[in-house]
Amino acid sequence: MFHFHVAPSGDDSWQGTQERPFATLERAQAAAREVTGDVVVHLGAGTYALSAPLELTEADSGVVYQGDERGESVISGGREIGGWRERDGVWLADVGDLETRQLYVDGRRAERAAVDALPGTVAVTETGYTTDSTDPQGWHSPGDVEFVYRGVYPWTEARCGVAAVTGDARSTVITMAQPAFGWAAELYNAVWGGQSSRGFGLPTRVENDASFLTEPGTFVLDRSCPGRHVLRYLPRPGEHPERTRVVAPVLETLLRAAGTRNVRFEGLMFADATWLRPSRPEGFLHYHGSGYYDGGAIDRVTFGEDASVTIPVESSTIPACVVLEDTAGMGFEGCHFTRLGATGLGLSGGGDVTVRGCDFDTLSASAVAVIRSRDVLIEDNRIRRIGLDYPGSPGITLLGTRRCTVAQNEVSDVPYCGIVAGPGEGTRILRNLTADTMTVLADGGGVYLSGPQGDSHDNGAVIRGNVIKDTRTPYNFALYTDYGASWVTVEENVVMRADNTSVLQVSPPLEHVVYRGNFWDADPLGHDSPPEGVTYEGNTTIADERKLNDVTAAIQERAGLLRRREP
């Protein structure tokens, strides 16, 4: 076994011993490649600021990257901002060609400065908007302004940039970025109860202009002078530019492992990354979950006679800041993913991966996304405060997976679904606790599953022993089998305080779905006349919360984090 040591105070010309450690991960990676046999790379406490993503290949197989025992070994894609000057209470820093969509002040997320809506009487046009207010003509840098559209569909939140603002003394014309605005007119077309909608509609939030800096703790990135960008920050009481650490995420990817085998990461923090794609003229046209539209064919889905939506034939997926591609035998144990501008950890292809005992928080998108992978175990992780910029992002997503297990996790304070499984085979969702899900968007649940899950109950999905509490929005189904789900067993779960506990009548219909031995505080929709494809038996409804808690105490005790029960 070979041991190499790295420390922020080290030197890459040293030997990599504990007494004379390397300074960078790249130097430790090169040293590990030069030896034959198992290697442990020890990262001392401190921040390791990357100038480029750490790229692992098959040549890096068999290495353990081990952090400081206090969890203070930080792999960062951020840049510390200094050289502040003050003007009218606002801090300003010249940041060159810096591009970022997030900012962190003493480790706390700063929000982009924003206003809640467009002023005046607003009308939608083919290219943007008109308003009888002249306020938008006072925007300092219109090309940096971004519109947010919450609830285009109940489960979506989209983003589109402004291209130009013109006007006179009586009115303003706002021209939106293309192709995003035109794409939206093609993508978002719905009929609900006889009412139709097309395109974005009016924005629900307008972000990123100096004129919006009224709330302490908010920031704006002004790019009106190419290559001479200015970062503006309105400080909170007590903050001082010489005593406050401000970090702007710069890298989009911290670590990418491709074709790597048997590498483990223990006790590390992955922090300070961004995702710049939504700032492009294509915008961010969210469709569902981690998927967004990036051009291409559009399809229409009909739900009965008076309801339909248009959807993309193919979706792109929000990327991750830590990426595994076609790897095997990988593991993350006791790591912390935080301050990341996209999804925390993304797996595609390969398999035999374990993610255990990790914390995920302060993320712009999902915590973990697994796509077309097999034999993945996601266990004993705490997930909270995710989807901060892209609230349609689930806490954990499985798409096209085989024999993947999501067990004993705690998912809380998330704007959409807690755990989502799309079409797959052999999925196990076991003894998780979800609480305070669906806090922003609608039509989802604490646990959501859709599409075929195998071809028999032997290789189908099992949702067992989960506790789902406080599913918040007015339109949700806490434990939700949807959109043609088939070969699913839902048993011994506890559901309470939701708009709807579950639903048995969906379109396309459920097939070979069994609801057995579940406990809830209200009957699922359709329980009194289950459709042909659903078996509904032995379930118990207890409206009294105290009695429900008493009856289900054993199930609730077994659900959620394993760590909380350790002595």
C-alpha angles and dihedrals in degrees: 000000000000122000125201125181130210129189134169087239093051131101127233090221090063127090098258094244124141090259095042106029129181118253101221140044090229091061092048090049091052091049092050090053091055096062134066118230138032117335134197118197110200115205115202122216115287142066123302105199111202123212091193135011116283103246118204122191136173087285089068095056120133098030128131117208106202125189132209112289091244092058093245099127103111125192102199136186092189137111121219112232120220140153094076122178126188129232123173091339094309123114115227128192129182104229104174112218095346114155119192141137098203139051132193124202115197086338094308120119113246115208123228111257110258149162124222100239147350112282125243131011104329130200129188118235133184090265103031136298145321125207135180088226120095093201095102089060086068094059107125097218112011093180089065095052117107128195121217121208114197117191101011079148113008090255099044141083118183136187133210131175128230118247101189145344123213134163151125137242093294108037147010132225116207115196114200128216118271141253088021097062093047092045089054091059089056098040104042109058117135141167117201121173091340094309117116132203134188132195129343100320116199120341119252094205136019117206145190115028129122090235089064094060099112103112117077113240096036131114144197130204108213112201097168090120108054111234091007102078121170124212114210123194129179104211127224119238112287097021117126125189093230095049101037124087112217119187126188115197110235109168120071094201124039099181134007122186116189121181090348122150133207101354120150131196116202129184097349130141118221110198150153109037132138139199117224102184095096089059091064123095088260089066122192112297101183118200112171136337110328092344127106135176119256100172131287139095124352126212132193124228118198125207106191124310102313106032132072142140135198116233137180116266087218129021132200118226127235104251127237128239091222110043134191116189121185093336130149135203094016124151142188114195126178094347128148123222112193144146093026124152097214135016116332103224125010128188124189125174124344120058150202093102127151125200107183137164095359131143122223120188143140094032128153093217136005129337099224129007120185118189126182093340131131138216097015121160119201105183141162096359127147114221123183142143096026130143091047094150100018104036095181087073114111121223092242125012129193118185125173093348133152127214095349122158129204107188141163096358127144115220118182143155096025126148097223136010122347099213125009129188119184124188111327145119133262097002116172120196104181137174097338124154118219121182133170095012125155091036094150115014130042142226099055139080150216088276118020127182130177141174132016114334100189136311100273139015088262092068099021129105125285122201105186140160097001123148114214117188136171105008095184120197121085093246113050144111110218096207102030128185104180149164104026097325110178139181094024130147115200111186145154095005126144121221127182141160100020134133087242125003094213143324129230100184110071137142123274086031127248116257128197092356119152124199107189136162097354125149125215143156094235135028116261117249108270096018092128093057109023114196120250093264095054130079110201114184142144096008120145129214116199114174095187106087096206092052092045090053091049094050094046099039093116094051092047092049091055095048126087132020122008090205094067090063097051114110 
